[in-house]
């Protein structure tokens, strides 16, 4: 009890003295070299937490929402700091998961289903499940039962695939130009930022029609940007526009409508396709 009072006092002093000016300085960023013994696999994770929110949560004053970030193919998990810092600034505990390792084979470009990428999605699901299990132990200050999953390109497909198999624990889904897994598989609230194409066109059926988006409450945001620019590689102007739209999405507490196209058990991790 004494420890909680001390922490609470520190929180008050931090808020009064520092305010919320220097966002990046107010956020703790830690690289966690996690290792999954069951799969004999390294799963590095970058953790982002706003310091004053962390202290409040440690004092039992609140519980942090959780966001899981998944990177695109050939893009590092560390190349989404604009999203990670934005979410952390809003009070989220953010886990940016490194799905790909140098020892992994190249991603398939043909085959069935999802151009032969189903194994990589199942591996991504296993990575996220492992990270959540570890964080429940090391960071018991957050809500792991109402996740926000965010992903770019291949990471967006992993996020949609994960949400389809975890409808009871994923509350919100954010994709940035995912190309393979249909958005309508998701039961949760969903926003998808789309690029202008140029060699990165979604497979048929991935992005619903305007009429279906309207009916199912799926938000599409046409950025007019190149596919690769929906990461730290993009200009500050597009990052700002994404942050503005994302803030509106996160602040909207209306539940999603029931969707007839929500994935069935056959799309769950490990189930036969």
Secondary structure per residue as TSV (DSSP state, phi and psi in degrees):
chain	resnum	aa	ss	phi	psi
A	1	X	-	360.0	-42.4
A	2	X	H	-62.0	-40.9
A	3	X	H	-62.0	-41.5
A	4	X	H	-63.5	-39.2
A	5	X	H	-66.0	-39.0
A	6	X	H	-63.8	-45.0
A	7	X	H	-63.3	-43.0
A	8	X	H	-60.9	-39.2
A	9	X	H	-64.0	-40.3
A	10	X	H	-62.9	-38.5
A	11	X	H	-60.9	-47.2
A	12	X	H	-60.3	-45.8
A	13	X	H	-62.0	-40.3
A	14	X	H	-65.0	-42.9
A	15	X	H	-68.4	-44.6
A	16	X	H	-69.2	-42.8
A	17	X	H	-78.0	-39.3
A	18	X	H	-104.4	-24.9
A	19	X	T	65.8	-153.2
A	20	X	T	-128.3	46.7
A	21	X	-	-79.8	-65.6
A	22	X	-	-85.1	88.0
A	23	X	T	-58.1	-48.7
A	24	X	T	-64.8	-35.4
A	25	X	T	-69.7	-25.5
A	26	X	T	-84.2	-1.7
A	27	X	E	-112.1	130.8
A	28	X	E	-87.8	126.4
A	29	X	E	-118.8	122.0
A	30	X	E	-133.0	132.7
A	31	X	E	-89.9	121.5
A	32	X	E	-109.0	112.7
A	33	X	E	-83.7	70.2
A	34	X	E	-71.7	152.8
A	35	X	E	-138.5	124.9
A	36	X	E	-90.9	102.9
A	37	X	T	-63.6	-35.9
A	38	X	T	-63.2	-32.9
A	39	X	T	-107.6	-0.2
A	40	X	T	53.6	49.8
A	41	X	E	-137.9	134.4
A	42	X	E	-76.9	135.9
A	43	X	E	-132.5	79.7
A	44	X	E	-65.3	142.4
A	45	X	E	-136.9	133.2
A	46	X	E	-97.1	122.9
A	47	X	E	-104.0	131.7
A	48	X	E	-124.7	125.5
A	49	X	E	-142.4	133.4
A	50	X	E	-70.4	127.4
A	51	X	H	-61.7	-43.6
A	52	X	H	-69.0	-35.1
A	53	X	H	-66.9	-38.8
A	54	X	H	-62.1	-43.0
A	55	X	H	-66.2	-39.1
A	56	X	H	-62.9	-42.1
A	57	X	H	-66.1	-39.3
A	58	X	H	-65.2	-29.4
A	59	X	T	-83.2	0.3
A	60	X	T	78.8	16.5
A	61	X	S	-86.1	-21.2
A	62	X	-	-162.1	170.5
A	63	X	-	-120.9	131.1
A	64	X	E	-81.3	138.2
A	65	X	E	-70.6	159.2
A	66	X	E	-121.5	134.6
A	67	X	E	-123.4	134.4
A	68	X	E	-113.0	122.1
A	69	X	E	-101.8	134.4
A	70	X	E	-124.4	130.3
A	71	X	-	-85.2	166.5
A	72	X	-	-84.9	169.3
A	73	X	T	-63.0	132.1
A	74	X	T	67.5	7.9
A	75	X	S	-112.1	133.1
A	76	X	-	-72.6	154.0
A	77	X	T	-63.5	-17.3
A	78	X	T	-85.6	-1.8
A	79	X	T	-96.0	27.0
A	80	X	T	-132.6	34.9
A	81	X	H	-65.4	-27.3
A	82	X	H	-65.3	-36.6
A	83	X	H	-76.4	-43.1
A	84	X	H	-61.8	-45.5
A	85	X	H	-69.0	-36.1
A	86	X	H	-61.7	-48.1
A	87	X	H	-67.1	-41.2
A	88	X	H	-63.5	-38.5
A	89	X	H	-62.6	-27.5
A	90	X	T	-87.3	6.2
A	91	X	T	101.1	3.6
A	92	X	-	-79.6	145.7
A	93	X	E	-84.2	118.1
A	94	X	E	-110.3	126.9
A	95	X	E	-115.9	111.4
A	96	X	E	-98.6	110.3
A	97	X	E	-93.2	132.1
A	98	X	-	-88.8	103.2
A	99	X	-	-81.5	-39.9
A	100	X	-	-92.9	139.7
A	101	X	-	-118.6	156.8
A	102	X	T	-59.0	-24.3
A	103	X	T	-84.1	-6.8
A	104	X	S	-74.8	147.1
A	105	X	-	-69.3	157.5
A	106	X	-	-60.7	151.6
A	107	X	-	-65.7	141.4
A	108	X	-	-69.0	147.5
A	109	X	S	-115.4	3.1
A	110	X	S	-155.9	157.4
A	111	X	S	128.3	-173.0
A	112	X	T	-141.0	138.7
A	113	X	T	-86.9	171.7
A	114	X	G	53.9	50.4
A	115	X	G	44.5	41.2
A	116	X	G	75.3	16.6
A	117	X	T	-98.0	4.7
A	118	X	H	-52.8	-43.7
A	119	X	H	-59.2	-35.7
A	120	X	H	-71.4	-32.2
A	121	X	H	-69.9	-41.4
A	122	X	H	-64.6	-37.2
A	123	X	H	-65.0	-40.8
A	124	X	H	-62.6	-40.3
A	125	X	H	-61.8	-44.9
A	126	X	H	-61.8	-38.7
A	127	X	H	-61.5	-47.0
A	128	X	H	-65.1	-44.4
A	129	X	H	-58.9	-41.8
A	130	X	H	-64.7	-44.9
A	131	X	H	-62.1	-43.7
A	132	X	H	-61.5	-42.2
A	133	X	H	-61.4	-42.8
A	134	X	H	-68.0	-41.1
A	135	X	H	-69.1	-31.4
A	136	X	H	-57.5	-31.9
A	137	X	H	-83.3	-46.0
A	138	X	H	-85.7	-26.7
A	139	X	-	-130.4	69.6
A	140	X	T	-79.5	30.9
A	141	X	T	-108.1	9.4
A	142	X	E	-129.3	165.5
A	143	X	E	-97.8	101.7
A	144	X	E	-92.8	7.4
A	145	X	E	-103.6	-0.6
A	146	X	E	-140.3	73.4
A	147	X	E	-80.5	150.7
A	148	X	E	-109.2	120.9
A	149	X	E	-109.1	134.6
A	150	X	E	-131.0	135.6
A	151	X	E	-158.0	150.2
A	152	X	E	-110.7	131.0
A	153	X	T	56.8	-118.1
A	154	X	H	-56.4	-37.6
A	155	X	H	-68.1	-29.5
A	156	X	H	-68.0	-39.5
A	157	X	H	-65.2	-40.1
A	158	X	H	-60.8	-41.3
A	159	X	H	-64.4	-43.2
A	160	X	H	-66.0	-43.5
A	161	X	H	-63.0	-41.2
A	162	X	H	-64.1	-45.6
A	163	X	H	-62.4	-36.7
A	164	X	H	-63.9	-34.9
A	165	X	H	-89.2	-7.9
A	166	X	-	-131.8	57.0
A	167	X	T	-65.2	-20.4
A	168	X	T	-87.9	-14.3
A	169	X	T	-119.1	-7.8
A	170	X	E	-103.2	118.1
A	171	X	E	-96.5	-34.0
A	172	X	E	-141.6	144.9
A	173	X	E	-128.6	132.7
A	174	X	E	-126.7	119.4
A	175	X	E	-117.5	149.1
A	176	X	E	-120.1	92.8
A	177	X	S	61.2	45.8
A	178	X	-	-69.4	149.3
A	179	X	-	-122.5	-10.8
A	180	X	S	-119.1	-42.4
A	181	X	S	-96.9	123.8
A	182	X	-	-58.5	133.5
A	183	X	G	-62.8	-29.4
A	184	X	G	-71.0	-4.6
A	185	X	G	-71.4	-15.4
A	186	X	-	-88.7	134.5
A	187	X	-	-89.9	-27.2
A	188	X	S	-75.8	172.5
A	189	X	E	-62.5	141.5
A	190	X	E	-143.4	135.6
A	191	X	E	-130.6	138.7
A	192	X	E	-131.6	121.8
A	193	X	E	-90.2	126.2
A	194	X	E	-111.3	144.9
A	195	X	-	-86.6	-177.2
A	196	X	-	-87.9	4.1
A	197	X	-	98.4	-113.4
A	198	X	S	54.4	64.0
A	199	X	S	89.0	-7.0
A	200	X	-	-122.5	63.6
A	201	X	-	-92.4	136.4
A	202	X	-	-65.7	146.9
A	203	X	-	-62.9	154.6
A	204	X	T	-55.2	133.8
A	205	X	T	89.6	-7.7
A	206	X	S	-73.2	-47.0
A	207	X	S	-103.1	119.9
A	208	X	-	-66.3	162.6
A	209	X	-	-66.9	164.7
A	210	X	H	-57.7	-41.7
A	211	X	H	-63.7	-41.7
A	212	X	H	-69.4	-37.2
A	213	X	H	-61.9	-42.5
A	214	X	H	-62.9	-43.8
A	215	X	H	-68.3	-40.1
A	216	X	H	-94.8	0.8
A	217	X	T	70.7	29.2
A	218	X	E	-92.8	126.1
A	219	X	E	-94.5	124.4
A	220	X	E	-108.8	131.3
A	221	X	E	-119.8	112.5
A	222	X	E	-85.3	111.6
A	223	X	-	-85.9	-25.0
A	224	X	-	72.3	11.4
A	225	X	S	-103.4	162.7
A	226	X	-	-68.7	149.4
A	227	X	G	-50.9	-47.2
A	228	X	G	-68.9	-19.7
A	229	X	G	-78.8	-2.2
A	230	X	S	-89.0	44.1
A	231	X	S	-150.7	-169.2
A	232	X	T	-63.2	-15.9
A	233	X	T	-72.1	-16.9
A	234	X	S	-80.7	167.8
A	235	X	-	-71.5	158.5
A	236	X	H	-61.2	-30.9
A	237	X	H	-62.3	-44.4
A	238	X	H	-71.5	-35.2
A	239	X	H	-61.6	-39.6
A	240	X	H	-65.8	-40.6
A	241	X	H	-67.2	-39.1
A	242	X	H	-63.2	-43.9
A	243	X	H	-61.6	-40.3
A	244	X	H	-64.1	-47.6
A	245	X	H	-65.6	-38.4
A	246	X	H	-66.3	-37.6
A	247	X	H	-61.3	-43.1
A	248	X	H	-62.4	-41.9
A	249	X	H	-63.3	-45.7
A	250	X	H	-68.4	-30.5
A	251	X	H	-80.1	-14.8
A	252	X	-	-82.8	112.7
A	253	X	-	-94.1	4.6
A	254	X	-	-66.5	134.8
A	255	X	-	-69.7	153.6
A	256	X	-	-72.8	153.1
A	257	X	-	-70.9	159.3
A	258	X	-	-65.9	133.9
A	259	X	-	-112.6	128.1
A	260	X	T	-71.0	-23.1
A	261	X	T	-93.4	13.1
A	262	X	-	-61.2	142.3
A	263	X	-	-60.6	144.2
A	264	X	-	-93.4	-176.3
A	265	X	G	-60.3	-23.7
A	266	X	G	-66.2	-16.8
A	267	X	G	-96.9	2.7
A	268	X	S	-74.5	151.3
A	269	X	T	-55.5	130.8
A	270	X	T	86.4	-12.8
A	271	X	S	-81.6	152.5
A	272	X	-	-66.0	140.0
A	273	X	-	-86.6	360.0
